[in-house]
């Protein structure tokens, strides 16, 4: 919901009516219908701002509505447009922050979280994990600040979003830790949330967190915890379904299907069959999608991948150092990749993970991809936090990062996961720019940078983006 942050008051005219209508639709779970009203709000706010650079109330309204518009566009499957709207929101909030008229820390964290979900929707999972990591860290700092109590509900929301992204594109151990933390926080804040105008929205995030918890606990054999999470999700979804929203009905059917499958695994077959039968009778499409997702299982955790690598490749010297990444670094909680270790050590551990990827690809592609993604995440976090190693030892670490990106992007492409391959190829092209200063004197660096740029260009062409592909190939040729 659009939050004024105390900077402006919703007007009582056409702009205010459009804003209110959009917010009501969002609360009712009909975000896909809110877009036209949000577009109108942006148009009217832009007209009011006119040529006044100091009309911060209108600028804030535009930024807040661009953020909400991105959610509506995502609900309509228009993810590229959603990213453009989020870019506008970020620019608006940054301008307000630079003008020192509003503390935009939470707003910028929300933009990052929604951008993560948008990237996940379009299959760019590697970028999604890292965007969400930043959002969780930002909210964690806000919760630890002087106004921490005010930010707790949104911290729970972002943890739930983080769990959804990690369940698909990251370590399930991190995903379930994030989901459990979100669920517990939502339950602790129940009175505060129920009194909030955004209570329905928070309830939907509670359902998603409970679903991730249930799925991963069940996959790991912790059926008591899975069924406990199922019960939380189902009771919340049942309450939500009173809204008569199609979205909330699908949430209820998902919760019923999930609980039924988990009851069957726990040996309570008749109870499970009743849940699943009711789900399929209500919405067979949604029930089938959830069933398919559960049958797919969860990806390997980092711990499992390291153990598998030892079986496939034989004992390796860095095993115990890498296994320590499964425990949180001092002062951190393990719900994000950045919680594994400090930025300086991240580059070293990433290099050690990368050494395992290429040998493993021929034996166990799934394990190799798990380790390769974790290496990429650690490299990216070390780079974003501007570690000394990534800044001053670029020629040591950037080539390792580029090579592992090429390897796993190629493997994803070979397996038909084009979006993930293109996402990683885009990262490899960015890392290639860090190699350019060394290409004048180092032939190996020149070849590697060119390989990254050409690979990205090839995948862009395969997607049909021939203009961008041409630019990538031209950049490679200039080397």
Buried (B, 14 or more C-beta within 10 A) or exposed (E): BBBEBEBBEBBEEEBBBBBBBBBEBBBBBBBBBBBEBBBBBBBBBBEBBEEEEEBBBBBBBBBBBBBBBBBBBBBBEBBEBBBBBBBBBBBBBBBBBEEEBBEBBBBBBBBBBBBBBBBBBBBBBBBBBBBBBBBBBBBBEBBEEEEBEEBBBBBBBBBBBBBBBBBBBBBBBBBBBBBBBBBBBBEEBEEBBEEBEBBBBBBBBBBBBBBBBBBBBBBBEBBEBBBBBBBBBBEBBBBBBEBEBEBBBBBBBBBBBBBBBBBBBBEBEEBBEBBBEBBBEBBEEBBEBBBEBBEEEBBBBBBBBBBBBBEBBEEBEBBEEBBEBBEBBEEBEBBBBBBBBBBEBBBBBBBBBBBBBBEBBEEBBEBBBBBBBBBBBBBBBBBBBEBEBBEEEBEEBBBBBBBBBBBBBBBBBEEEBBBBBBBBBBBBBBBBEBBBEBBEEBEEBBEBBBBBBBBBBBBBBEBEBEEBBEBBBEBBEEB
